[in-house]
């Protein structure tokens, strides 16, 4: 953890007419959530369309932030990521679904991340 970076990816599916709004708004929400929670450096917040279908697309989001100076980076991660619903709320508000093209719902745990960060 020499670089103090923590990150994650998550995915959703969305109708074609909502893809651009969803991508823009979720990325902006991640940046805003990081800033509001004291992340000192601009986070990586990006996405890509991974599969296309007649009705819409599968979109993967990726985010990472430098947690230098944060006393509890796992807590900040949980608040930004879907564990506390910030990204999930934005996805739903923009017409996305809670599960992506495979039908699996979001299921991320912070215990593994916490173990990893504190193992160094």
N, CA, C and O of each residue as an XYZ file, in Angstrom:
480
protein
N       0.823     -1.181      0.000
C       0.000      0.000      0.000
C       0.874      1.255      0.000
O       0.537      2.258      0.629
N       1.972      1.188     -0.695
C       2.887      2.318     -0.775
C       2.245      3.567     -1.369
O       2.700      4.680     -1.105
N       1.212      3.397     -2.154
C       0.617      4.528     -2.865
C      -0.700      4.992     -2.262
O      -1.287      5.958     -2.750
N      -1.182      4.329     -1.211
C      -2.396      4.740     -0.502
C      -3.610      4.834     -1.430
O      -4.376      5.796     -1.360
N      -3.780      3.843     -2.287
C      -4.891      3.862     -3.236
C      -5.817      2.685     -2.959
O      -5.366      1.562     -2.732
N      -7.100      2.956     -2.981
C      -8.123      1.930     -2.840
C      -9.118      2.137     -3.980
O      -9.423      3.274     -4.339
N      -9.618      1.054     -4.543
C     -10.529      1.199     -5.671
C     -11.464      0.021     -5.809
O     -11.345     -0.981     -5.103
N     -12.389      0.159     -6.726
C     -13.409     -0.865     -6.942
C     -14.040     -0.670     -8.310
O     -13.881      0.373     -8.944
N     -14.747     -1.676     -8.743
C     -15.574     -1.561     -9.940
C     -16.954     -2.111     -9.609
O     -17.109     -2.940     -8.712
N     -17.944     -1.642    -10.338
C     -19.297     -2.156    -10.204
C     -19.998     -1.944    -11.536
O     -19.521     -1.184    -12.378
N     -21.105     -2.600    -11.725
C     -21.746     -2.574    -13.033
C     -23.255     -2.448    -12.915
O     -23.850     -2.685    -11.864
N     -23.843     -2.067    -14.030
C     -25.295     -1.959    -14.122
C     -25.698     -2.165    -15.575
O     -24.849     -2.234    -16.463
N     -26.973     -2.260    -15.799
C     -27.491     -2.235    -17.165
C     -28.483     -1.085    -17.247
O     -29.111     -0.714    -16.255
N     -28.613     -0.530    -18.442
C     -29.424      0.667    -18.594
C     -29.937      0.747    -20.033
O     -29.240      0.328    -20.958
N     -31.145      1.278    -20.232
C     -31.644      1.471    -21.598
C     -30.776      2.477    -22.354
O     -30.144      3.345    -21.751
N     -30.755      2.350    -23.670
C     -29.912      3.206    -24.505
C     -30.134      4.693    -24.282
O     -29.176      5.466    -24.267
N     -31.375      5.097    -24.109
C     -31.635      6.535    -23.980
C     -31.160      7.120    -22.658
O     -31.247      8.331    -22.454
N     -30.659      6.281    -21.760
C     -30.188      6.756    -20.454
C     -28.680      6.568    -20.250
O     -28.147      6.975    -19.218
N     -27.993      5.963    -21.207
C     -26.573      5.633    -21.024
C     -25.726      6.870    -20.732
O     -24.973      6.872    -19.758
N     -25.824      7.902    -21.533
C     -24.968      9.079    -21.343
C     -25.233      9.778    -20.018
O     -24.294     10.137    -19.307
N     -26.500      9.973    -19.679
C     -26.827     10.614    -18.402
C     -26.324      9.783    -17.230
O     -25.738     10.311    -16.285
N     -26.559      8.488    -17.301
C     -26.115      7.603    -16.227
C     -24.601      7.684    -16.045
O     -24.122      7.843    -14.922
N     -23.859      7.577    -17.115
C     -22.399      7.610    -17.021
C     -21.915      8.928    -16.428
O     -21.105      8.937    -15.501
N     -22.403     10.016    -16.951
C     -21.983     11.331    -16.466
C     -22.348     11.527    -14.994
O     -21.512     11.953    -14.197
N     -23.566     11.225    -14.642
C     -24.050     11.513    -13.298
C     -23.439     10.612    -12.234
O     -23.150     11.074    -11.130
N     -23.240      9.346    -12.541
C     -22.622      8.451    -11.562
C     -21.166      8.844    -11.331
O     -20.703      8.863    -10.190
N     -20.446      9.155    -12.398
C     -19.049      9.585    -12.234
C     -18.968     10.868    -11.406
O     -18.116     10.984    -10.525
N     -19.841     11.819    -11.682
C     -19.855     13.066    -10.913
C     -20.221     12.810     -9.458
O     -19.672     13.445     -8.557
N     -21.142     11.886     -9.224
C     -21.550     11.565     -7.844
C     -20.383     10.977     -7.067
O     -20.191     11.313     -5.899
N     -19.607     10.112     -7.692
C     -18.449      9.526     -7.015
C     -17.453     10.620     -6.632
O     -16.939     10.627     -5.514
N     -17.184     11.526     -7.539
C     -16.262     12.628     -7.252
C     -16.795     13.465     -6.086
O     -16.051     13.808     -5.167
N     -18.067     13.781     -6.134
C     -18.692     14.592     -5.079
C     -18.646     13.875     -3.727
O     -18.323     14.486     -2.709
N     -18.970     12.576     -3.718
C     -18.952     11.807     -2.477
C     -17.548     11.770     -1.869
O     -17.393     11.898     -0.654
N     -16.541     11.597     -2.704
C     -15.164     11.579     -2.209
C     -14.800     12.923     -1.584
O     -14.247     12.975     -0.486
N     -15.108     13.987     -2.277
C     -14.777     15.327     -1.786
C     -15.488     15.616     -0.474
O     -14.879     16.146      0.455
N     -16.768     15.276     -0.387
C     -17.546     15.525      0.822
C     -17.043     14.721      2.017
O     -17.308     15.084      3.163
N     -16.330     13.651      1.762
C     -15.842     12.793      2.832
C     -14.356     12.990      3.133
O     -13.736     12.175      3.817
N     -13.804     14.068      2.619
C     -12.453     14.449      2.997
C     -11.331     13.845      2.182
O     -10.165     13.953      2.563
N     -11.658     13.211      1.066
C     -10.599     12.700      0.200
C      -9.868     13.914     -0.378
O     -10.480     14.777     -1.009
N      -8.559     13.967     -0.156
C      -7.783     15.167     -0.473
C      -7.438     15.318     -1.946
O      -7.205     16.432     -2.416
N      -7.404     14.223     -2.674
C      -6.971     14.248     -4.069
C      -8.129     13.836     -4.970
O      -8.952     13.019     -4.560
N      -8.219     14.375     -6.185
C      -9.315     13.986     -7.090
C      -9.300     12.475     -7.354
O      -8.251     11.916     -7.675
N     -10.446     11.819     -7.223
C     -10.491     10.376     -7.460
C     -10.515     10.043     -8.953
O     -10.864     10.878     -9.787
N     -10.142      8.821     -9.262
C     -10.383      8.275    -10.586
C     -11.849      7.866    -10.601
O     -12.292      7.135     -9.715
N     -12.591      8.314    -11.566
C     -13.996      7.973    -11.702
C     -14.285      7.855    -13.189
O     -14.379      8.860    -13.893
N     -14.426      6.627    -13.662
C     -14.587      6.406    -15.095
C     -15.528      5.228    -15.330
O     -15.911      4.529    -14.391
N     -15.893      5.020    -16.581
C     -16.771      3.907    -16.913
C     -16.559      3.501    -18.362
O     -15.899      4.196    -19.135
N     -17.138      2.354    -18.710
C     -17.106      1.902    -20.101
C     -18.304      1.011    -20.361
O     -18.775      0.305    -19.470
N     -18.784      1.050    -21.576
C     -19.837      0.138    -22.012
C     -19.156     -1.168    -22.394
O     -18.274     -1.190    -23.252
N     -19.572     -2.257    -21.750
C     -18.909     -3.539    -21.976
C     -19.708     -4.490    -22.860
O     -19.127     -5.306    -23.575
N     -21.016     -4.395    -22.818
C     -21.862     -5.221    -23.671
C     -22.989     -4.356    -24.212
O     -23.469     -3.441    -23.543
N     -23.393     -4.659    -25.413
C     -24.511     -3.938    -26.021
C     -25.618     -4.916    -26.381
O     -25.363     -6.051    -26.785
N     -26.836     -4.457    -26.227
C     -28.025     -5.251    -26.510
C     -29.022     -4.371    -27.250
O     -28.846     -3.154    -27.308
N     -30.043     -4.955    -27.802
C     -31.060     -4.172    -28.494
C     -31.689     -3.129    -27.579
O     -31.941     -1.999    -27.998
N     -31.942     -3.509    -26.331
C     -32.651     -2.627    -25.405
C     -31.752     -1.680    -24.621
O     -32.237     -0.712    -24.035
N     -30.456     -1.946    -24.603
C     -29.575     -1.092    -23.801
C     -28.169     -1.636    -23.723
O     -27.717     -2.377    -24.595
N     -27.489     -1.253    -22.660
C     -26.081     -1.605    -22.533
C     -25.737     -1.954    -21.095
O     -26.424     -1.555    -20.154
N     -24.671     -2.697    -20.951
C     -24.074     -2.963    -19.653
C     -22.933     -1.962    -19.483
O     -22.083     -1.827    -20.364
N     -22.918     -1.265    -18.356
C     -21.903     -0.251    -18.091
C     -21.146     -0.629    -16.824
O     -21.740     -0.872    -15.774
N     -19.832     -0.673    -16.946
C     -18.970     -0.916    -15.787
C     -18.387      0.409    -15.334
O     -17.910      1.200    -16.147
N     -18.430      0.644    -14.039
C     -17.835      1.834    -13.436
C     -16.594      1.417    -12.658
O     -16.534      0.340    -12.065
N     -15.621      2.293    -12.682
C     -14.373      2.078    -11.958
C     -14.067      3.339    -11.173
O     -14.154      4.450    -11.696
N     -13.705      3.151     -9.901
C     -13.269      4.321     -9.159
C     -12.149      3.928     -8.215
O     -12.050      2.785     -7.770
N     -11.315      4.904     -7.926
C     -10.215      4.713     -6.985
C      -9.886      6.072     -6.390
O     -10.073      7.109     -7.026
N      -9.391      6.050     -5.157
C      -8.969      7.297     -4.551
C      -7.760      7.072     -3.663
O      -7.519      5.971     -3.168
N      -7.011      8.138     -3.475
C      -5.843      8.127     -2.610
C      -6.334      8.419     -1.199
O      -6.924      9.470     -0.948
N      -6.092      7.494     -0.284
C      -6.619      7.661      1.065
C      -5.604      8.240      2.048
O      -5.811      8.182      3.261
N      -4.532      8.788      1.541
C      -3.539      9.422      2.417
C      -4.229     10.504      3.258
O      -4.958     11.346      2.733
N      -3.986     10.463      4.552
C      -4.542     11.454      5.467
C      -5.905     11.100      6.038
O      -6.402     11.801      6.919
N      -6.518     10.031      5.558
C      -7.822      9.617      6.100
C      -7.608      8.645      7.254
O      -6.828      7.700      7.131
N      -8.284      8.865      8.359
C      -8.117      7.975      9.511
C      -8.797      6.624      9.309
O      -8.360      5.622      9.874
N      -9.860      6.588      8.511
C     -10.586      5.337      8.280
C     -10.964      5.217      6.799
O     -12.115      5.449      6.428
N      -9.993      4.856      5.956
C     -10.270      4.811      4.513
C     -11.340      3.798      4.130
O     -12.057      4.011      3.153
N     -11.467      2.712      4.866
C     -12.485      1.716      4.536
C     -13.880      2.303      4.737
O     -14.785      2.040      3.944
N     -14.055      3.085      5.780
C     -15.350      3.733      6.019
C     -15.688      4.699      4.876
O     -16.826      4.732      4.408
N     -14.717      5.469      4.436
C     -14.936      6.386      3.312
C     -15.289      5.588      2.064
O     -16.218      5.941      1.337
N     -14.549      4.512      1.817
C     -14.833      3.645      0.674
C     -16.278      3.149      0.729
O     -16.994      3.204     -0.270
N     -16.696      2.673      1.879
C     -18.060      2.152      2.022
C     -19.097      3.222      1.718
O     -20.123      2.940      1.097
N     -18.833      4.449      2.153
C     -19.781      5.525      1.909
C     -19.861      5.882      0.429
O     -20.944      6.179     -0.075
N     -18.750      5.858     -0.261
C     -18.733      6.225     -1.676
C     -19.295      5.091     -2.524
O     -20.071      5.335     -3.447
N     -18.916      3.875     -2.224
C     -19.298      2.714     -3.018
C     -20.722      2.294     -2.694
O     -21.385      2.944     -1.886
N     -21.189      1.259     -3.287
C     -22.582      0.829     -3.163
C     -22.967      0.358     -1.781
O     -24.159      0.228     -1.501
N     -22.013      0.096     -0.900
C     -22.353     -0.369      0.446
C     -23.232      0.637      1.175
O     -24.069      0.232      1.981
N     -23.074      1.920      0.925
C     -23.932      2.924      1.564
C     -24.866      3.574      0.565
O     -25.523      4.561      0.897
N     -24.944      3.072     -0.604
C     -25.976      3.419     -1.585
C     -25.752      4.689     -2.402
O     -26.616      5.045     -3.202
N     -24.638      5.378     -2.234
C     -24.450      6.614     -3.010
C     -24.447      6.326     -4.499
O     -25.211      6.932     -5.250
N     -23.599      5.408     -4.932
C     -23.550      5.085     -6.355
C     -24.842      4.393     -6.794
O     -25.350      4.666     -7.882
N     -25.369      3.514     -5.968
C     -26.606      2.805     -6.300
C     -27.771      3.777     -6.468
O     -28.563      3.644     -7.400
N     -27.875      4.749     -5.571
C     -28.935      5.750     -5.688
C     -28.835      6.500     -7.011
O     -29.841      6.753     -7.673
N     -27.619      6.850     -7.383
C     -27.430      7.597     -8.628
C     -27.760      6.731     -9.837
O     -28.345      7.217    -10.806
N     -27.394      5.466     -9.792
C     -27.716      4.538    -10.877
C     -29.232      4.437    -11.044
O     -29.741      4.547    -12.159
N     -29.948      4.229     -9.951
C     -31.405      4.119    -10.021
C     -32.046      5.420    -10.493
O     -32.997      5.395    -11.275
N     -31.532      6.556    -10.024
C     -32.086      7.851    -10.418
C     -31.901      8.124    -11.910
O     -32.599      8.954    -12.493
N     -30.951      7.413    -12.518
C     -30.662      7.631    -13.938
C     -31.096      6.471    -14.818
O     -30.617      6.328    -15.942
N     -31.997      5.647    -14.314
C     -32.602      4.607    -15.128
C     -31.857      3.296    -15.190
O     -32.234      2.411    -15.958
N     -30.798      3.145    -14.394
C     -30.058      1.885    -14.366
C     -30.733      0.868    -13.454
O     -31.717      1.172    -12.781
N     -30.196     -0.320    -13.445
C     -30.755     -1.385    -12.616
C     -29.762     -1.767    -11.519
O     -28.578     -1.442    -11.596
N     -30.261     -2.459    -10.503
C     -29.396     -2.913     -9.423
C     -28.612     -4.150     -9.791
O     -27.684     -4.534     -9.079
N     -28.967     -4.770    -10.878
C     -28.182     -5.903    -11.346
C     -27.785     -5.621    -12.787
O     -28.463     -4.887    -13.506
N     -26.696     -6.208    -13.183
C     -26.238     -5.956    -14.549
C     -26.670     -7.090    -15.453
O     -27.587     -7.837    -15.110
N     -26.047     -7.231    -16.570
C     -26.517     -8.133    -17.617
C     -26.525     -9.597    -17.224
O     -27.258    -10.375    -17.836
N     -25.747    -10.012    -16.233
C     -25.766    -11.413    -15.798
C     -26.890    -11.677    -14.804
O     -27.191    -12.831    -14.497
N     -27.511    -10.612    -14.300
C     -28.603    -10.765    -13.342
C     -28.122    -10.859    -11.914
O     -28.938    -11.054    -11.014
N     -26.836    -10.730    -11.668
C     -26.334    -10.789    -10.299
C     -26.415     -9.426     -9.657
O     -26.048     -8.421    -10.266
N     -26.899     -9.385     -8.421
C     -27.022     -8.082     -7.789
C     -25.703     -7.657     -7.161
O     -24.793     -8.471     -7.003
N     -25.603     -6.375     -6.803
C     -24.399     -5.857     -6.174
C     -24.141     -6.606     -4.880
O     -25.048     -6.777     -4.066
N     -22.940     -7.041     -4.693
C     -22.575     -7.673     -3.438
C     -21.094     -7.465     -3.215
O     -20.269     -8.251     -3.682
N     -20.765     -6.418     -2.510
C     -19.377     -6.130     -2.196
C     -19.248     -6.057     -0.684
O     -20.141     -5.543     -0.011
N     -18.173     -6.554     -0.157
C     -17.938     -6.443      1.274
C     -16.663     -5.683      1.518
O     -15.705     -5.771      0.750
N     -16.666     -4.935      2.599
C     -15.484     -4.156      2.935
C     -14.527     -4.935      3.823
O     -13.396     -4.495      4.027
N     -14.944     -6.078      4.356
C     -14.070     -6.814      5.269
C     -12.774     -7.232      4.585
O     -11.709     -7.156      5.197
N     -12.841     -7.669      3.337
C     -11.630     -8.063      2.618
C     -10.727     -6.862      2.366
O      -9.505     -6.962      2.479
N     -11.330     -5.730      2.026
C     -10.546     -4.520      1.799
C      -9.887     -4.087      3.100
O      -8.706     -3.738      3.118
N     -10.648     -4.109      4.184
C     -10.114     -3.729      5.487
C      -8.942     -4.626      5.871
O      -7.914     -4.139      6.340
N      -9.091     -5.929      5.674
C      -8.004     -6.866      5.972
C      -6.772     -6.549      5.135
O      -5.647     -6.588      5.633
N      -6.988     -6.235      3.863
C      -5.869     -5.967      2.964
C      -5.124     -4.696      3.381
O      -3.896     -4.695      3.470
N      -5.859     -3.627      3.632
C      -5.219     -2.369      4.011
C      -4.436     -2.527      5.309
O      -3.317     -2.027      5.422
N      -5.007     -3.209      6.274
C      -4.365     -3.320      7.576
C      -3.319     -4.426      7.640
O      -2.704     -4.630      8.687
N      -3.109     -5.135      6.551
C      -2.081     -6.184      6.550
C      -0.695     -5.635      6.280
O       0.291     -6.363      6.401
N      -0.598     -4.350      5.911
C       0.693     -3.753      5.593
C       1.242     -2.992      6.766
O       2.328     -2.420      6.677
